[in-house]
């Protein structure tokens, strides 16, 4: 088919827009990377783009040798591992039970979870609850309060409902109980969705900082990587205000400000694990999300 | 499927005496769900009960029966607090900006991506554009701070284009704060939010396009008369959900990008609740503010849902 001038012009503009979007998305990451590998004194001169001017590994050495950062990384990793395992197992069990049309309390339990998507008690009642349960400044505050998301349950349940029920029935005839059916028959068929949801849950755990800020700021043993980065960022924000001759903030501030390069190295360290898992699960998540979206 | 249905009917017929039978038959299902039913009641419903704090002069550490009930005192206090209205204004301003850009741009991106015929190129753009979604707000705030710093790339570009004559500290300018937050949000979520629309586009029957081509429809005609109507149900569902969430825009970006100089434009409702409720221990006032937020969000959702049901027959709840 002959292509009109307008058609070609549209394609040119369209491809250009896409390239711009790709550059605008990637450039900040590359810039941060370049600064993190650049000498921290040299960085202050400015003008670095996406290639380090004075290459150094010092910034990373400084961070990785800091015991607090090391410990924070460990806590982040632990909450991600334990939180994801506990979260996906709980989600799967609830989703499976709710997929069973013969379950006597199906409507009631389903309703209990769905309502939580629309109403929540809010920050203060939740805080008071966690305080009353003595979960403040404990590791479990990272795992238990956010254990299950109703949205994930619905996605997984829709997927299970799409599987042929005959498989479960024939297993039942062979004498398998409901738990065996769940673990041996249903779960293996759900691997794509389980992978997707695990990614979501894991990313959520790795990225979260506010629960540390709100619930665990008094226990140094429970600090996380994102929380440490947040503290550095707050100092940098205050630094901004002080460089503009705002004496009230400038004088009161005695905390050490991490140089840009250190802060960027820290940013990279907090991001890298995400970038590592991203390609592996990427092929699953669009698929999984689309199934969930279409069904619900 | 069929045997189960029959079982259901038979249990209905001989109710009472079979309860024990059901319980024993479904004991594994019960064991697999009961802990989580208890969990959801504790962690989602007990906090709802906590709303009673809004009507008390709540003091921590004394039993519920001894708390003093004060009616709507804290709501009145809230509605007479200029700081509350400031927080409400900031919340609505940023959420409306978010609705205008954060909702329309992903639709446009999906439409444009759909016109890309080179699949490798399309996939690459998609993969790149989803990436920032997976990065934490702390990291994004750190990146934004760096990009906007006095010798950062944004200043460099504006300087070399002669748009400004000396570098600016963007993050301490109150009138820019809403726009910076919106831009950061779009940067982070643009690609991700387009997925759902791309999925909707891909579920449109390809025969429609073929028929339109035969009829001589051009690219824009197809977009206008096939693609857009085809994704309209999805668009409306997402719009309803966004309207329901207008007041729940979160607070991470504002908390992380804000600083004392832009406080007046950065403090959103959740930060107000955090500062007044938890920070200064005024739990009842904070709970009242949180409750206000929840109710407004439910009302908005219901209104959007009703309007949509009446006009387009599409509903979310």
Interface residues (C-beta under 8 A of the other chain):
Chain A: X4 X6 X7 X10 X11 X14 X15 X17 X18 X21 X22 X24 X25 X26 X27 X28 X29 X31 X32 X35 X44 X45 X46 X47 X49 X90 X93 X94 X96 X97 X98 X100 X101 X102 X103 X104 X105 X109 X112 X113 X115 X116 X118 X119 X120 X121 X122 X123 X124 X125 X126 X127 X128 X129 X131 X133 X144 X145 X147 X148 X165 X169 X177 X178 X179 X182 X203 X206 X207 X208 X209 X210 X214 X226 X229 X230 X232 X233 X236 X237 X238 X240 X241 X243 X244 X246 X249 X260 X263 X264 X266 X267 X270 X271 X274 X275 X278 X282 X286 X289 X290 X293 X294
Chain B: X1 X3 X4 X7 X8 X22 X26 X28 X29 X31 X32 X33 X36 X37 X39 X40 X41 X42 X43 X44 X45 X46 X47 X48 X49 X50 X51 X53 X60 X109 X112 X113 X115 X116 X121 X124 X125 X127 X128 X129 X130 X131 X132 X134 X135 X136 X137 X138 X139 X141 X142 X143 X144 X145 X146 X147 X149 X150 X151 X152 X153 X156 X169 X171 X172 X187 X190 X191 X195 X196 X199 X203 X218 X219 X244 X252 X256 X257 X258 X259 X260 X261 X270 X273 X274 X277 X278 X283 X286 X287 X290 X291 X293 X294 X298 X301 X317
